[in-house]
Protein backbone atom coordinates (compact mmCIF):
# COMPACT_ATOMS: atom_id res chain seq x y z
CA UNK A 1 0.00 0.00 0.00
CA UNK A 2 1.43 3.40 -0.92
CA UNK A 3 1.03 6.33 1.42
CA UNK A 4 -1.32 9.19 0.76
CA UNK A 5 0.10 12.25 -1.00
CA UNK A 6 -1.13 14.22 2.05
CA UNK A 7 0.07 13.19 5.51
CA UNK A 8 0.16 14.88 8.90
CA UNK A 9 1.89 14.55 12.26
CA UNK A 10 0.55 16.22 15.42
CA UNK A 11 2.70 16.95 18.46
CA UNK A 12 1.39 18.38 21.73
CA UNK A 13 4.04 20.90 22.78
CA UNK A 14 2.43 21.28 26.23
CA UNK A 15 3.28 17.66 27.05
CA UNK A 16 6.13 17.01 24.62
CA UNK A 17 4.34 13.97 23.23
CA UNK A 18 2.51 12.92 20.06
CA UNK A 19 -1.17 13.91 20.07
CA UNK A 20 -3.12 10.67 19.84
CA UNK A 21 -6.78 10.27 18.83
CA UNK A 22 -7.33 13.64 17.16
CA UNK A 23 -9.99 13.47 14.46
CA UNK A 24 -8.97 15.29 11.28
CA UNK A 25 -11.17 16.03 8.28
CA UNK A 26 -9.69 16.46 4.78
CA UNK A 27 -11.58 18.72 2.34
CA UNK A 28 -11.01 20.20 -1.10
CA UNK A 29 -12.25 23.54 -2.45
CA UNK A 30 -14.46 22.93 -5.48
CA UNK A 31 -16.44 25.78 -7.06
CA UNK A 32 -15.81 27.96 -3.99
CA UNK A 33 -17.28 25.35 -1.62
CA UNK A 34 -15.59 22.78 0.60
CA UNK A 35 -16.14 19.13 -0.31
CA UNK A 36 -15.19 16.73 2.46
CA UNK A 37 -13.08 13.92 1.02
CA UNK A 38 -12.16 11.90 4.07
CA UNK A 39 -11.08 11.79 7.66
CA UNK A 40 -8.45 10.22 9.84
CA UNK A 41 -7.59 9.80 13.51
CA UNK A 42 -4.05 10.25 14.75
CA UNK A 43 -2.35 7.09 15.94
CA UNK A 44 -0.13 6.67 19.03
CA UNK A 45 2.67 8.48 17.18
CA UNK A 46 0.35 11.41 16.33
CA UNK A 47 0.27 10.54 12.63
CA UNK A 48 -2.33 10.07 9.91
CA UNK A 49 -0.85 8.51 6.82
CA UNK A 50 -4.07 7.22 5.21
CA UNK A 51 -7.51 8.81 4.99
CA UNK A 52 -10.85 7.02 5.30
CA UNK A 53 -12.99 8.07 2.37
CA UNK A 54 -16.39 9.67 2.85
CA UNK A 55 -19.24 7.68 1.25
CA UNK A 56 -16.80 4.95 0.13
CA UNK A 57 -15.54 7.11 -2.74
CA UNK A 58 -11.88 7.02 -3.70
CA UNK A 59 -9.83 9.98 -2.54
CA UNK A 60 -8.01 11.45 -5.51
CA UNK A 61 -5.53 14.21 -4.74
CA UNK A 62 -5.08 16.62 -7.64
CA UNK A 63 -3.84 20.18 -7.88
CA UNK A 64 -6.07 22.55 -5.91
CA UNK A 65 -6.79 24.04 -2.51
CA UNK A 66 -7.24 21.69 0.44
CA UNK A 67 -8.05 22.03 4.12
CA UNK A 68 -7.30 19.92 7.17
CA UNK A 69 -9.57 20.54 10.18
CA UNK A 70 -8.15 19.21 13.46
CA UNK A 71 -10.66 18.67 16.31
CA UNK A 72 -8.76 20.17 19.25
CA UNK A 73 -11.76 20.55 21.57
CA UNK A 74 -12.25 16.81 22.08
CA UNK A 75 -8.51 16.17 22.34
CA UNK A 76 -7.90 18.74 25.08
CA UNK A 77 -11.11 17.84 26.95
CA UNK A 78 -9.78 14.27 27.20
CA UNK A 79 -6.48 15.74 28.50
CA UNK A 80 -8.37 17.54 31.29
CA UNK A 81 -8.02 21.04 29.85
CA UNK A 82 -9.95 23.35 27.58
CA UNK A 83 -8.79 24.42 24.12
CA UNK A 84 -8.82 28.12 23.33
CA UNK A 85 -9.03 27.13 19.65
CA UNK A 86 -11.73 24.43 19.24
CA UNK A 87 -10.29 23.52 15.83
CA UNK A 88 -7.13 24.18 13.88
CA UNK A 89 -8.00 24.75 10.22
CA UNK A 90 -5.03 24.56 7.88
CA UNK A 91 -5.70 25.55 4.28
CA UNK A 92 -2.99 24.85 1.72
CA UNK A 93 -2.44 24.66 -2.03
CA UNK A 94 -1.21 21.67 -4.00
CA UNK A 95 0.37 22.81 -7.26
CA UNK A 96 2.83 19.98 -7.88
CA UNK A 97 2.84 16.21 -7.73
CA UNK A 98 5.13 15.93 -4.70
CA UNK A 99 4.20 14.50 -1.31
CA UNK A 100 2.66 17.08 1.06
CA UNK A 101 3.31 16.63 4.77
CA UNK A 102 1.38 19.06 6.99
CA UNK A 103 2.63 18.89 10.61
CA UNK A 104 0.81 20.56 13.50
CA UNK A 105 2.38 21.65 16.78
CA UNK A 106 -0.26 22.46 19.38
CA UNK A 107 -0.98 23.49 22.94
CA UNK A 108 -4.24 24.51 24.62
CA UNK A 109 -3.59 28.17 23.70
CA UNK A 110 -1.92 28.02 20.30
CA UNK A 111 -0.77 26.06 17.29
CA UNK A 112 1.68 26.33 14.41
CA UNK A 113 2.31 24.50 11.17
CA UNK A 114 4.74 24.40 8.26
CA UNK A 115 5.37 22.51 5.03
CA UNK A 116 7.05 19.33 6.15
CA UNK A 117 8.93 16.71 4.18
C-alpha positions in Angstrom: 0.0 0.0 0.0 1.4 3.4 -0.9 1.0 6.3 1.4 -1.3 9.2 0.8 0.1 12.3 -1.0 -1.1 14.2 2.0 0.1 13.2 5.5 0.2 14.9 8.9 1.9 14.5 12.3 0.6 16.2 15.4 2.7 16.9 18.5 1.4 18.4 21.7 4.0 20.9 22.8 2.4 21.3 26.2 3.3 17.7 27.1 6.1 17.0 24.6 4.3 14.0 23.2 2.5 12.9 20.1 -1.2 13.9 20.1 -3.1 10.7 19.8 -6.8 10.3 18.8 -7.3 13.6 17.2 -10.0 13.5 14.5 -9.0 15.3 11.3 -11.2 16.0 8.3 -9.7 16.5 4.8 -11.6 18.7 2.3 -11.0 20.2 -1.1 -12.3 23.5 -2.4 -14.5 22.9 -5.5 -16.4 25.8 -7.1 -15.8 28.0 -4.0 -17.3 25.3 -1.6 -15.6 22.8 0.6 -16.1 19.1 -0.3 -15.2 16.7 2.5 -13.1 13.9 1.0 -12.2 11.9 4.1 -11.1 11.8 7.7 -8.5 10.2 9.8 -7.6 9.8 13.5 -4.0 10.3 14.7 -2.3 7.1 15.9 -0.1 6.7 19.0 2.7 8.5 17.2 0.4 11.4 16.3 0.3 10.5 12.6 -2.3 10.1 9.9 -0.9 8.5 6.8 -4.1 7.2 5.2 -7.5 8.8 5.0 -10.8 7.0 5.3 -13.0 8.1 2.4 -16.4 9.7 2.8 -19.2 7.7 1.2 -16.8 4.9 0.1 -15.5 7.1 -2.7 -11.9 7.0 -3.7 -9.8 10.0 -2.5 -8.0 11.4 -5.5 -5.5 14.2 -4.7 -5.1 16.6 -7.6 -3.8 20.2 -7.9 -6.1 22.5 -5.9 -6.8 24.0 -2.5 -7.2 21.7 0.4 -8.0 22.0 4.1 -7.3 19.9 7.2 -9.6 20.5 10.2 -8.2 19.2 13.5 -10.7 18.7 16.3 -8.8 20.2 19.2 -11.8 20.5 21.6 -12.3 16.8 22.1 -8.5 16.2 22.3 -7.9 18.7 25.1 -11.1 17.8 27.0 -9.8 14.3 27.2 -6.5 15.7 28.5 -8.4 17.5 31.3 -8.0 21.0 29.9 -9.9 23.3 27.6 -8.8 24.4 24.1 -8.8 28.1 23.3 -9.0 27.1 19.6 -11.7 24.4 19.2 -10.3 23.5 15.8 -7.1 24.2 13.9 -8.0 24.8 10.2 -5.0 24.6 7.9 -5.7 25.6 4.3 -3.0 24.8 1.7 -2.4 24.7 -2.0 -1.2 21.7 -4.0 0.4 22.8 -7.3 2.8 20.0 -7.9 2.8 16.2 -7.7 5.1 15.9 -4.7 4.2 14.5 -1.3 2.7 17.1 1.1 3.3 16.6 4.8 1.4 19.1 7.0 2.6 18.9 10.6 0.8 20.6 13.5 2.4 21.6 16.8 -0.3 22.5 19.4 -1.0 23.5 22.9 -4.2 24.5 24.6 -3.6 28.2 23.7 -1.9 28.0 20.3 -0.8 26.1 17.3 1.7 26.3 14.4 2.3 24.5 11.2 4.7 24.4 8.3 5.4 22.5 5.0 7.1 19.3 6.1 8.9 16.7 4.2 
